[in-house]
């Protein structure tokens, strides 16, 4: 997958960026519901966001419960991993 | 890196956006309809608070001053 060279922090930053793009495009599409070019751009970024969230969940654990089924460990990682707001070390591990 | 305080110039807007304004009825409020054009690179958009370059409107004023 194209995002697999990114560090944990870089992937999280990318998720922030593409999520913001989706939010802003949603606002635009709300007022321009027939703008095909804008809708296509929005949909493409929704797809990229899902892909990044899926990648993040697979590598580091789910950011939302929608991706909590991506774990291959067999245990409920959702509750064991650090929460997104918990401090982590520079390398992305737990403090 | 180019930052959000640099206000980009949009000649296509500047020239035509006020055409016909003087024929509009008075005392009404108008808002031009945005058109989908180019979009900012995702990282820059997050920093600027908008994906649309034409909506980058950095606040340049100071407390207690007009500009």
Backbone of each chain as nested JSON, in Angstrom:
{
  "chains": [
    {"id": "A", "residues": [
      {"number": 1, "name": "UNK", "atoms": {"N": [0.85, -1.208, 0.0], "CA": [0.0, 0.0, 0.0], "C": [0.878, 1.248, 0.0]}},
      {"number": 2, "name": "UNK", "atoms": {"N": [0.407, 2.296, -0.572], "CA": [1.27, 3.451, -0.808], "C": [1.7, 4.167, 0.47]}},
      {"number": 3, "name": "UNK", "atoms": {"N": [0.939, 3.995, 1.575], "CA": [1.267, 4.72, 2.802], "C": [2.226, 3.945, 3.7]}},
      {"number": 4, "name": "UNK", "atoms": {"N": [2.662, 2.762, 3.248], "CA": [3.372, 1.9, 4.185], "C": [4.799, 2.345, 4.457]}},
      {"number": 5, "name": "UNK", "atoms": {"N": [5.287, 3.387, 3.777], "CA": [6.612, 3.898, 4.107], "C": [6.542, 4.968, 5.186]}},
      {"number": 6, "name": "UNK", "atoms": {"N": [5.349, 5.39, 5.559], "CA": [5.205, 6.466, 6.527], "C": [5.393, 5.938, 7.948]}},
      {"number": 7, "name": "UNK", "atoms": {"N": [5.963, 6.812, 8.794], "CA": [6.048, 6.466, 10.217], "C": [4.652, 6.573, 10.82]}},
      {"number": 8, "name": "UNK", "atoms": {"N": [4.523, 6.13, 12.063], "CA": [3.241, 6.23, 12.759], "C": [2.753, 7.678, 12.816]}},
      {"number": 9, "name": "UNK", "atoms": {"N": [3.673, 8.593, 13.192], "CA": [3.297, 10.006, 13.303], "C": [2.923, 10.586, 11.941]}},
      {"number": 10, "name": "UNK", "atoms": {"N": [3.676, 10.187, 10.902], "CA": [3.381, 10.697, 9.548], "C": [2.038, 10.191, 9.047]}},
      {"number": 11, "name": "UNK", "atoms": {"N": [1.752, 8.928, 9.336], "CA": [0.475, 8.364, 8.9], "C": [-0.684, 9.045, 9.625]}},
      {"number": 12, "name": "UNK", "atoms": {"N": [-0.483, 9.323, 10.926], "CA": [-1.522, 10.019, 11.682], "C": [-1.725, 11.437, 11.144]}},
      {"number": 13, "name": "UNK", "atoms": {"N": [-0.619, 12.085, 10.818], "CA": [-0.708, 13.429, 10.229], "C": [-1.464, 13.381, 8.892]}},
      {"number": 14, "name": "UNK", "atoms": {"N": [-1.156, 12.38, 8.079], "CA": [-1.853, 12.247, 6.795], "C": [-3.355, 12.031, 7.019]}},
      {"number": 15, "name": "UNK", "atoms": {"N": [-3.707, 11.229, 8.034], "CA": [-5.125, 10.996, 8.338], "C": [-5.792, 12.316, 8.748]}},
      {"number": 16, "name": "UNK", "atoms": {"N": [-5.078, 13.133, 9.531], "CA": [-5.612, 14.459, 9.891], "C": [-5.848, 15.293, 8.64]}},
      {"number": 17, "name": "UNK", "atoms": {"N": [-4.873, 15.281, 7.734], "CA": [-4.971, 16.113, 6.526], "C": [-6.133, 15.67, 5.63]}},
      {"number": 18, "name": "UNK", "atoms": {"N": [-6.193, 14.375, 5.364], "CA": [-7.214, 13.89, 4.43], "C": [-8.6, 13.973, 5.085]}},
      {"number": 19, "name": "UNK", "atoms": {"N": [-8.651, 13.839, 6.42], "CA": [-9.931, 13.989, 7.119], "C": [-10.418, 15.43, 7.029]}},
      {"number": 20, "name": "UNK", "atoms": {"N": [-9.493, 16.373, 7.173], "CA": [-9.89, 17.78, 7.048], "C": [-10.408, 18.071, 5.647]}},
      {"number": 21, "name": "UNK", "atoms": {"N": [-9.724, 17.518, 4.648], "CA": [-10.166, 17.689, 3.263], "C": [-11.603, 17.185, 3.093]}},
      {"number": 22, "name": "UNK", "atoms": {"N": [-11.895, 16.032, 3.67], "CA": [-13.25, 15.462, 3.557], "C": [-14.273, 16.373, 4.246]}},
      {"number": 23, "name": "UNK", "atoms": {"N": [-13.909, 16.905, 5.418], "CA": [-14.822, 17.805, 6.139], "C": [-15.126, 19.036, 5.293]}},
      {"number": 24, "name": "UNK", "atoms": {"N": [-14.067, 19.647, 4.736], "CA": [-14.262, 20.876, 3.963], "C": [-15.035, 20.6, 2.669]}},
      {"number": 25, "name": "UNK", "atoms": {"N": [-14.736, 19.482, 2.029], "CA": [-15.458, 19.135, 0.798], "C": [-16.917, 18.802, 1.081]}},
      {"number": 26, "name": "UNK", "atoms": {"N": [-17.178, 18.249, 2.273], "CA": [-18.566, 17.995, 2.668], "C": [-19.345, 19.31, 2.741]}},
      {"number": 27, "name": "UNK", "atoms": {"N": [-18.717, 20.328, 3.311], "CA": [-19.375, 21.635, 3.397], "C": [-19.685, 22.171, 2.001]}},
      {"number": 28, "name": "UNK", "atoms": {"N": [-18.697, 22.043, 1.103], "CA": [-18.901, 22.531, -0.271], "C": [-20.036, 21.764, -0.947]}},
      {"number": 29, "name": "UNK", "atoms": {"N": [-20.005, 20.437, -0.83], "CA": [-21.018, 19.613, -1.509], "C": [-22.412, 19.838, -0.916]}},
      {"number": 30, "name": "UNK", "atoms": {"N": [-22.473, 20.221, 0.354], "CA": [-23.776, 20.54, 0.954], "C": [-24.46, 21.696, 0.215]}},
      {"number": 31, "name": "UNK", "atoms": {"N": [-23.64, 22.642, -0.242], "CA": [-24.228, 23.792, -0.939], "C": [-24.164, 23.64, -2.456]}},
      {"number": 32, "name": "UNK", "atoms": {"N": [-23.49, 22.602, -2.955], "CA": [-23.383, 22.369, -4.402], "C": [-23.639, 20.876, -4.69]}},
      {"number": 33, "name": "UNK", "atoms": {"N": [-24.85, 20.389, -4.377], "CA": [-25.078, 18.935, -4.443], "C": [-25.039, 18.344, -5.849]}},
      {"number": 34, "name": "UNK", "atoms": {"N": [-24.973, 19.19, -6.892], "CA": [-24.922, 18.667, -8.263], "C": [-23.576, 18.905, -8.945]}},
      {"number": 35, "name": "UNK", "atoms": {"N": [-22.572, 19.318, -8.178], "CA": [-21.257, 19.608, -8.743], "C": [-20.464, 18.295, -8.861]}},
      {"number": 36, "name": "UNK", "atoms": {"N": [-20.53, 17.71, -10.037], "CA": [-19.965, 16.361, -10.218], "C": [-18.46, 16.308, -9.96]}},
      {"number": 37, "name": "UNK", "atoms": {"N": [-17.75, 17.345, -10.403], "CA": [-16.296, 17.363, -10.22], "C": [-15.93, 17.408, -8.733]}},
      {"number": 38, "name": "UNK", "atoms": {"N": [-16.657, 18.252, -7.984], "CA": [-16.395, 18.364, -6.547], "C": [-16.768, 17.073, -5.829]}},
      {"number": 39, "name": "UNK", "atoms": {"N": [-17.881, 16.474, -6.223], "CA": [-18.315, 15.222, -5.59], "C": [-17.28, 14.122, -5.837]}},
      {"number": 40, "name": "UNK", "atoms": {"N": [-16.767, 14.071, -7.068], "CA": [-15.751, 13.061, -7.391], "C": [-14.495, 13.269, -6.546]}},
      {"number": 41, "name": "UNK", "atoms": {"N": [-14.089, 14.537, -6.387], "CA": [-12.907, 14.852, -5.561], "C": [-13.16, 14.45, -4.109]}},
      {"number": 42, "name": "UNK", "atoms": {"N": [-14.357, 14.751, -3.609], "CA": [-14.72, 14.397, -2.238], "C": [-14.702, 12.877, -2.058]}},
      {"number": 43, "name": "UNK", "atoms": {"N": [-15.311, 12.176, -2.989], "CA": [-15.387, 10.717, -2.888], "C": [-14.006, 10.076, -2.935]}},
      {"number": 44, "name": "UNK", "atoms": {"N": [-13.14, 10.618, -3.776], "CA": [-11.78, 10.093, -3.865], "C": [-11.051, 10.247, -2.523]}},
      {"number": 45, "name": "UNK", "atoms": {"N": [-11.263, 11.402, -1.874], "CA": [-10.61, 11.624, -0.586], "C": [-11.249, 10.816, 0.54]}},
      {"number": 46, "name": "UNK", "atoms": {"N": [-12.542, 10.551, 0.431], "CA": [-13.186, 9.643, 1.394], "C": [-12.535, 8.258, 1.281]}},
      {"number": 47, "name": "UNK", "atoms": {"N": [-12.307, 7.837, 0.045], "CA": [-11.67, 6.541, -0.194], "C": [-10.251, 6.507, 0.385]}},
      {"number": 48, "name": "UNK", "atoms": {"N": [-9.475, 7.57, 0.121], "CA": [-8.104, 7.635, 0.634], "C": [-8.083, 7.656, 2.156]}},
      {"number": 49, "name": "UNK", "atoms": {"N": [-9.066, 8.336, 2.748], "CA": [-9.147, 8.4, 4.217], "C": [-9.418, 7.018, 4.793]}},
      {"number": 50, "name": "UNK", "atoms": {"N": [-10.369, 6.315, 4.195], "CA": [-10.691, 4.959, 4.671], "C": [-9.471, 4.046, 4.556]}},
      {"number": 51, "name": "UNK", "atoms": {"N": [-8.775, 4.201, 3.434], "CA": [-7.587, 3.376, 3.194], "C": [-6.532, 3.649, 4.271]}},
      {"number": 52, "name": "UNK", "atoms": {"N": [-6.337, 4.926, 4.605], "CA": [-5.339, 5.296, 5.61], "C": [-5.763, 4.829, 7.001]}},
      {"number": 53, "name": "UNK", "atoms": {"N": [-7.056, 4.974, 7.327], "CA": [-7.543, 4.503, 8.626], "C": [-7.378, 2.987, 8.743]}},
      {"number": 54, "name": "UNK", "atoms": {"N": [-7.627, 2.313, 7.641], "CA": [-7.473, 0.857, 7.621], "C": [-6.008, 0.465, 7.819]}},
      {"number": 55, "name": "UNK", "atoms": {"N": [-5.136, 1.171, 7.118], "CA": [-3.694, 0.919, 7.241], "C": [-3.209, 1.174, 8.67]}},
      {"number": 56, "name": "UNK", "atoms": {"N": [-3.671, 2.283, 9.246], "CA": [-3.267, 2.628, 10.61], "C": [-3.737, 1.563, 11.592]}},
      {"number": 57, "name": "UNK", "atoms": {"N": [-4.982, 1.129, 11.426], "CA": [-5.539, 0.106, 12.327], "C": [-4.742, -1.193, 12.235]}},
      {"number": 58, "name": "UNK", "atoms": {"N": [-4.368, -1.551, 11.035], "CA": [-3.636, -2.782, 10.813], "C": [-2.25, -2.729, 11.458]}},
      {"number": 59, "name": "UNK", "atoms": {"N": [-1.593, -1.548, 11.376], "CA": [-0.224, -1.42, 11.878], "C": [-0.151, -1.044, 13.353]}},
      {"number": 60, "name": "UNK", "atoms": {"N": [-1.06, -0.14, 13.799], "CA": [-0.904, 0.439, 15.133], "C": [-2.135, 0.305, 16.019]}},
      {"number": 61, "name": "UNK", "atoms": {"N": [-3.205, -0.179, 15.475], "CA": [-4.441, -0.269, 16.245], "C": [-5.471, 0.712, 15.731]}},
      {"number": 62, "name": "UNK", "atoms": {"N": [-6.733, 0.429, 15.978], "CA": [-7.802, 1.246, 15.398], "C": [-7.918, 2.634, 16.029]}},
      {"number": 63, "name": "UNK", "atoms": {"N": [-8.198, 3.64, 15.2], "CA": [-8.472, 4.991, 15.698], "C": [-9.955, 5.167, 15.989]}},
      {"number": 64, "name": "UNK", "atoms": {"N": [-10.79, 4.436, 15.288], "CA": [-12.224, 4.445, 15.575], "C": [-12.673, 2.988, 15.643]}},
      {"number": 65, "name": "UNK", "atoms": {"N": [-13.796, 2.767, 16.286], "CA": [-14.258, 1.399, 16.485], "C": [-14.645, 0.747, 15.15]}},
      {"number": 66, "name": "UNK", "atoms": {"N": [-14.861, 1.566, 14.126], "CA": [-15.182, 1.012, 12.803], "C": [-14.038, 0.15, 12.259]}},
      {"number": 67, "name": "UNK", "atoms": {"N": [-12.834, 0.392, 12.765], "CA": [-11.662, -0.349, 12.279], "C": [-11.119, -1.311, 13.341]}},
      {"number": 68, "name": "UNK", "atoms": {"N": [-11.913, -1.566, 14.38], "CA": [-11.461, -2.44, 15.465], "C": [-11.44, -3.909, 15.066]}},
      {"number": 69, "name": "UNK", "atoms": {"N": [-11.948, -4.226, 13.873], "CA": [-11.927, -5.627, 13.418], "C": [-10.694, -5.937, 12.57]}},
      {"number": 70, "name": "UNK", "atoms": {"N": [-9.748, -4.983, 12.489], "CA": [-8.577, -5.182, 11.629], "C": [-7.451, -5.928, 12.328]}},
      {"number": 71, "name": "UNK", "atoms": {"N": [-7.533, -6.037, 13.645], "CA": [-6.449, -6.662, 14.396], "C": [-6.322, -8.142, 14.057]}},
      {"number": 72, "name": "UNK", "atoms": {"N": [-5.088, -8.616, 14.008], "CA": [-4.876, -10.035, 13.752], "C": [-4.417, -10.758, 15.017]}},
      {"number": 73, "name": "UNK", "atoms": {"N": [-4.382, -10.045, 16.152], "CA": [-3.831, -10.647, 17.369], "C": [-4.809, -11.608, 18.041]}},
      {"number": 74, "name": "UNK", "atoms": {"N": [-6.088, -11.452, 17.772], "CA": [-7.078, -12.306, 18.418], "C": [-7.59, -11.754, 19.727]}},
      {"number": 75, "name": "UNK", "atoms": {"N": [-6.918, -10.712, 20.262], "CA": [-7.443, -10.078, 21.48], "C": [-8.049, -8.722, 21.117]}},
      {"number": 76, "name": "UNK", "atoms": {"N": [-8.739, -8.146, 22.073], "CA": [-9.444, -6.866, 21.849], "C": [-8.467, -5.718, 22.044]}},
      {"number": 77, "name": "UNK", "atoms": {"N": [-7.648, -5.454, 20.992], "CA": [-6.6, -4.436, 21.071], "C": [-7.151, -3.036, 21.349]}},
      {"number": 78, "name": "UNK", "atoms": {"N": [-8.382, -2.846, 20.939], "CA": [-9.03, -1.53, 21.1], "C": [-8.841, -0.974, 22.509]}},
      {"number": 79, "name": "UNK", "atoms": {"N": [-8.943, -1.832, 23.527], "CA": [-8.87, -1.346, 24.901], "C": [-7.437, -1.338, 25.426]}},
      {"number": 80, "name": "UNK", "atoms": {"N": [-6.549, -2.069, 24.802], "CA": [-5.188, -2.191, 25.323], "C": [-4.204, -1.189, 24.749]}},
      {"number": 81, "name": "UNK", "atoms": {"N": [-4.482, -0.692, 23.553], "CA": [-3.54, 0.236, 22.934], "C": [-3.675, 1.618, 23.57]}},
      {"number": 82, "name": "UNK", "atoms": {"N": [-2.628, 2.468, 23.402], "CA": [-2.748, 3.83, 23.926], "C": [-3.882, 4.571, 23.226]}},
      {"number": 83, "name": "UNK", "atoms": {"N": [-4.595, 5.391, 23.954], "CA": [-5.609, 6.234, 23.335], "C": [-4.913, 7.309, 22.509]}},
      {"number": 84, "name": "UNK", "atoms": {"N": [-5.572, 7.811, 21.492], "CA": [-4.897, 8.793, 20.611], "C": [-4.356, 10.008, 21.357]}},
      {"number": 85, "name": "UNK", "atoms": {"N": [-4.981, 10.39, 22.468], "CA": [-4.549, 11.591, 23.175], "C": [-3.508, 11.286, 24.249]}},
      {"number": 86, "name": "UNK", "atoms": {"N": [-3.196, 10.004, 24.436], "CA": [-2.193, 9.665, 25.431], "C": [-0.804, 10.002, 24.911]}},
      {"number": 87, "name": "UNK", "atoms": {"N": [0.097, 10.524, 25.773], "CA": [1.432, 10.865, 25.313], "C": [2.19, 9.626, 24.857]}},
      {"number": 88, "name": "UNK", "atoms": {"N": [2.903, 9.788, 23.774], "CA": [3.738, 8.699, 23.284], "C": [5.139, 9.221, 23.122]}},
      {"number": 89, "name": "UNK", "atoms": {"N": [6.093, 8.325, 23.052], "CA": [7.476, 8.75, 22.886], "C": [7.687, 9.228, 21.458]}},
      {"number": 90, "name": "UNK", "atoms": {"N": [8.858, 9.778, 21.213], "CA": [9.171, 10.308, 19.896], "C": [9.07, 9.235, 18.822]}},
      {"number": 91, "name": "UNK", "atoms": {"N": [9.362, 8.006, 19.187], "CA": [9.314, 6.92, 18.22], "C": [7.912, 6.33, 18.074]}},
      {"number": 92, "name": "UNK", "atoms": {"N": [6.975, 6.885, 18.808], "CA": [5.604, 6.427, 18.656], "C": [5.211, 5.328, 19.617]}},
      {"number": 93, "name": "UNK", "atoms": {"N": [6.111, 4.948, 20.53], "CA": [5.764, 3.93, 21.519], "C": [5.108, 4.571, 22.732]}},
      {"number": 94, "name": "UNK", "atoms": {"N": [4.73, 3.739, 23.669], "CA": [4.09, 4.256, 24.862], "C": [5.138, 4.816, 25.824]}},
      {"number": 95, "name": "UNK", "atoms": {"N": [4.829, 5.904, 26.533], "CA": [5.776, 6.473, 27.489], "C": [5.945, 5.562, 28.694]}}
    ]},
    {"id": "B", "residues": [
      {"number": 1, "name": "UNK", "atoms": {"N": [8.854, 27.421, 3.202], "CA": [7.569, 26.964, 2.678], "C": [6.565, 28.113, 2.664]}},
      {"number": 2, "name": "UNK", "atoms": {"N": [5.809, 28.134, 1.632], "CA": [4.75, 29.138, 1.513], "C": [3.772, 28.96, 2.658]}},
      {"number": 3, "name": "UNK", "atoms": {"N": [3.398, 30.039, 3.312], "CA": [2.475, 29.868, 4.434], "C": [1.142, 30.548, 4.161]}},
      {"number": 4, "name": "UNK", "atoms": {"N": [0.228, 30.402, 5.111], "CA": [-1.142, 30.876, 4.911], "C": [-1.26, 32.39, 4.971]}},
      {"number": 5, "name": "UNK", "atoms": {"N": [-0.218, 33.065, 5.451], "CA": [-0.315, 34.525, 5.524], "C": [-0.112, 35.182, 4.169]}},
      {"number": 6, "name": "UNK", "atoms": {"N": [0.44, 34.403, 3.259], "CA": [0.576, 34.924, 1.895], "C": [-0.786, 34.823, 1.221]}},
      {"number": 7, "name": "UNK", "atoms": {"N": [-1.338, 35.962, 0.925], "CA": [-2.667, 35.96, 0.34], "C": [-2.547, 35.835, -1.174]}},
      {"number": 8, "name": "UNK", "atoms": {"N": [-2.941, 34.71, -1.744], "CA": [-2.765, 34.544, -3.188], "C": [-3.643, 35.5, -3.995]}},
      {"number": 9, "name": "UNK", "atoms": {"N": [-3.203, 35.787, -5.178], "CA": [-3.906, 36.749, -6.03], "C": [-4.721, 35.99, -7.061]}},
      {"number": 10, "name": "UNK", "atoms": {"N": [-5.965, 36.363, -7.191], "CA": [-6.855, 35.663, -8.125], "C": [-7.445, 36.653, -9.116]}},
      {"number": 11, "name": "UNK", "atoms": {"N": [-6.725, 36.9, -10.234], "CA": [-7.172, 37.925, -11.181], "C": [-8.551, 37.641, -11.758]}},
      {"number": 12, "name": "UNK", "atoms": {"N": [-8.895, 36.35, -11.918], "CA": [-10.196, 36.035, -12.507], "C": [-11.339, 36.487, -11.609]}},
      {"number": 13, "name": "UNK", "atoms": {"N": [-11.072, 36.514, -10.3], "CA": [-12.1, 36.997, -9.388], "C": [-12.118, 38.517, -9.344]}},
      {"number": 14, "name": "UNK", "atoms": {"N": [-10.922, 39.08, -9.247], "CA": [-10.836, 40.528, -9.042], "C": [-11.54, 41.299, -10.146]}},
      {"number": 15, "name": "UNK", "atoms": {"N": [-11.343, 40.883, -11.391], "CA": [-11.838, 41.666, -12.523], "C": [-13.353, 41.596, -12.639]}},
      {"number": 16, "name": "UNK", "atoms": {"N": [-13.924, 40.423, -12.481], "CA": [-15.317, 40.255, -12.88], "C": [-16.297, 40.164, -11.726]}},
      {"number": 17, "name": "UNK", "atoms": {"N": [-15.812, 40.023, -10.514], "CA": [-16.765, 39.665, -9.455], "C": [-17.725, 40.801, -9.106]}},
      {"number": 18, "name": "UNK", "atoms": {"N": [-17.379, 42.046, -9.455], "CA": [-18.289, 43.148, -9.134], "C": [-19.095, 43.617, -10.346]}},
      {"number": 19, "name": "UNK", "atoms": {"N": [-18.922, 42.91, -11.469], "CA": [-19.666, 43.307, -12.672], "C": [-21.167, 43.168, -12.424]}},
      {"number": 20, "name": "UNK", "atoms": {"N": [-21.914, 44.231, -12.733], "CA": [-23.362, 44.173, -12.604], "C": [-23.889, 44.456, -11.221]}},
      {"number": 21, "name": "UNK", "atoms": {"N": [-22.989, 44.657, -10.268], "CA": [-23.439, 44.882, -8.891], "C": [-24.31, 46.132, -8.784]}},
      {"number": 22, "name": "UNK", "atoms": {"N": [-23.972, 47.169, -9.587], "CA": [-24.73, 48.416, -9.468], "C": [-26.151, 48.316, -10.036]}},
      {"number": 23, "name": "UNK", "atoms": {"N": [-26.484, 47.205, -10.678], "CA": [-27.86, 47.013, -11.183], "C": [-28.725, 46.213, -10.213]}},
      {"number": 24, "name": "UNK", "atoms": {"N": [-28.128, 45.749, -9.135], "CA": [-28.888, 44.938, -8.187], "C": [-29.745, 45.835, -7.289]}},
      {"number": 25, "name": "UNK", "atoms": {"N": [-30.916, 45.337, -6.861], "CA": [-31.742, 46.122, -5.941], "C": [-30.992, 46.436, -4.648]}},
      {"number": 26, "name": "UNK", "atoms": {"N": [-31.307, 47.593, -4.085], "CA": [-30.666, 47.997, -2.836], "C": [-31.229, 47.21, -1.652]}},
      {"number": 27, "name": "UNK", "atoms": {"N": [-30.533, 47.273, -0.577], "CA": [-30.981, 46.768, 0.726], "C": [-31.144, 45.252, 0.775]}},
      {"number": 28, "name": "UNK", "atoms": {"N": [-30.624, 44.549, -0.23], "CA": [-30.627, 43.088, -0.211], "C": [-29.205, 42.601, 0.083]}},
      {"number": 29, "name": "UNK", "atoms": {"N": [-29.084, 41.421, 0.585], "CA": [-27.771, 40.855, 0.865], "C": [-27.449, 39.8, -0.185]}},
      {"number": 30, "name": "UNK", "atoms": {"N": [-26.234, 39.836, -0.731], "CA": [-25.839, 38.913, -1.787], "C": [-24.566, 38.161, -1.4]}},
      {"number": 31, "name": "UNK", "atoms": {"N": [-24.519, 36.93, -1.781], "CA": [-23.305, 36.15, -1.549], "C": [-22.973, 35.414, -2.841]}},
      {"number": 32, "name": "UNK", "atoms": {"N": [-21.828, 35.69, -3.454], "CA": [-21.498, 34.996, -4.7], "C": [-21.356, 33.491, -4.48]}},
      {"number": 33, "name": "UNK", "atoms": {"N": [-21.814, 32.718, -5.445], "CA": [-21.749, 31.262, -5.339], "C": [-20.329, 30.806, -5.66]}},
      {"number": 34, "name": "UNK", "atoms": {"N": [-19.767, 30.018, -4.771], "CA": [-18.419, 29.506, -4.995], "C": [-18.436, 28.487, -6.124]}},
      {"number": 35, "name": "UNK", "atoms": {"N": [-17.368, 28.487, -6.921], "CA": [-17.219, 27.48, -7.974], "C": [-16.045, 26.563, -7.633]}},
      {"number": 36, "name": "UNK", "atoms": {"N": [-16.183, 25.297, -7.983], "CA": [-15.107, 24.342, -7.713], "C": [-13.998, 24.55, -8.721]}},
      {"number": 37, "name": "UNK", "atoms": {"N": [-12.797, 24.828, -8.193], "CA": [-11.672, 25.108, -9.083], "C": [-10.488, 24.269, -8.623]}},
      {"number": 38, "name": "UNK", "atoms": {"N": [-9.414, 24.901, -8.281], "CA": [-8.269, 24.138, -7.788], "C": [-8.395, 23.938, -6.275]}},
      {"number": 39, "name": "UNK", "atoms": {"N": [-7.653, 22.97, -5.765], "CA": [-7.629, 22.755, -4.322], "C": [-6.178, 22.779, -3.849]}},
      {"number": 40, "name": "UNK", "atoms": {"N": [-6.016, 23.129, -2.578], "CA": [-4.677, 23.158, -1.997], "C": [-4.175, 21.748, -1.753]}},
      {"number": 41, "name": "UNK", "atoms": {"N": [-2.882, 21.613, -1.679], "CA": [-2.272, 20.355, -1.237], "C": [-2.771, 20.092, 0.201]}},
      {"number": 42, "name": "UNK", "atoms": {"N": [-2.995, 18.813, 0.55], "CA": [-3.713, 18.472, 1.789], "C": [-3.072, 19.049, 3.049]}},
      {"number": 43, "name": "UNK", "atoms": {"N": [-1.738, 18.985, 3.13], "CA": [-1.055, 19.492, 4.318], "C": [-1.216, 20.995, 4.471]}},
      {"number": 44, "name": "UNK", "atoms": {"N": [-1.143, 21.689, 3.352], "CA": [-1.304, 23.137, 3.378], "C": [-2.741, 23.5, 3.739]}},
      {"number": 45, "name": "UNK", "atoms": {"N": [-3.697, 22.724, 3.21], "CA": [-5.112, 22.984, 3.504], "C": [-5.387, 22.892, 4.995]}},
      {"number": 46, "name": "UNK", "atoms": {"N": [-4.807, 21.893, 5.648], "CA": [-5.019, 21.742, 7.099], "C": [-4.463, 22.947, 7.846]}},
      {"number": 47, "name": "UNK", "atoms": {"N": [-3.304, 23.439, 7.396], "CA": [-2.703, 24.602, 8.054], "C": [-3.507, 25.867, 7.8]}},
      {"number": 48, "name": "UNK", "atoms": {"N": [-4.074, 25.99, 6.606], "CA": [-4.795, 27.208, 6.237], "C": [-6.254, 27.19, 6.708]}},
      {"number": 49, "name": "UNK", "atoms": {"N": [-6.752, 26.016, 7.059], "CA": [-8.145, 25.937, 7.507], "C": [-9.147, 25.892, 6.377]}},
      {"number": 50, "name": "UNK", "atoms": {"N": [-8.691, 25.673, 5.162], "CA": [-9.589, 25.512, 4.013], "C": [-8.859, 24.768, 2.906]}},
      {"number": 51, "name": "UNK", "atoms": {"N": [-9.612, 23.988, 2.153], "CA": [-9.032, 23.282, 1.014], "C": [-9.021, 24.184, -0.232]}},
      {"number": 52, "name": "UNK", "atoms": {"N": [-9.716, 25.312, -0.149], "CA": [-9.893, 26.174, -1.323], "C": [-8.965, 27.387, -1.273]}},
      {"number": 53, "name": "UNK", "atoms": {"N": [-8.069, 27.538, -2.252], "CA": [-7.137, 28.676, -2.206], "C": [-7.849, 30.027, -2.178]}},
      {"number": 54, "name": "UNK", "atoms": {"N": [-9.009, 30.12, -2.835], "CA": [-9.707, 31.406, -2.871], "C": [-10.344, 31.77, -1.532]}},
      {"number": 55, "name": "UNK", "atoms": {"N": [-10.383, 30.827, -0.597], "CA": [-10.943, 31.109, 0.731], "C": [-9.862, 31.28, 1.793]}},
      {"number": 56, "name": "UNK", "atoms": {"N": [-8.604, 31.296, 1.374], "CA": [-7.533, 31.584, 2.335], "C": [-7.594, 33.068, 2.648]}},
      {"number": 57, "name": "UNK", "atoms": {"N": [-8.123, 33.371, 3.81], "CA": [-8.32, 34.774, 4.225], "C": [-7.688, 34.972, 5.59]}},
      {"number": 58, "name": "UNK", "atoms": {"N": [-6.363, 35.047, 5.624], "CA": [-5.708, 35.174, 6.932], "C": [-6.07, 36.479, 7.619]}},
      {"number": 59, "name": "UNK", "atoms": {"N": [-6.269, 36.409, 8.913], "CA": [-6.555, 37.616, 9.685], "C": [-5.248, 38.352, 9.923]}},
      {"number": 60, "name": "UNK", "atoms": {"N": [-5.141, 39.554, 9.378], "CA": [-3.89, 40.296, 9.467], "C": [-4.007, 41.498, 10.396]}},
      {"number": 61, "name": "UNK", "atoms": {"N": [-5.187, 41.68, 10.951], "CA": [-5.388, 42.83, 11.833], "C": [-4.759, 42.63, 13.187]}},
      {"number": 62, "name": "UNK", "atoms": {"N": [-4.738, 43.712, 13.96], "CA": [-4.212, 43.615, 15.314], "C": [-5.283, 44.105, 16.267]}},
      {"number": 63, "name": "UNK", "atoms": {"N": [-5.112, 43.733, 17.49], "CA": [-6.068, 44.124, 18.512], "C": [-6.21, 45.638, 18.549]}},
      {"number": 64, "name": "UNK", "atoms": {"N": [-7.428, 46.112, 18.453], "CA": [-7.67, 47.55, 18.557], "C": [-7.269, 48.335, 17.338]}},
      {"number": 65, "name": "UNK", "atoms": {"N": [-6.956, 47.663, 16.226], "CA": [-6.564, 48.378, 15.012], "C": [-7.293, 47.792, 13.819]}},
      {"number": 66, "name": "UNK", "atoms": {"N": [-7.515, 48.614, 12.828], "CA": [-8.252, 48.181, 11.648], "C": [-7.473, 47.194, 10.81]}},
      {"number": 67, "name": "UNK", "atoms": {"N": [-6.178, 47.418, 10.728], "CA": [-5.373, 46.545, 9.866], "C": [-4.122, 46.094, 10.591]}}
    ]}
  ]
}
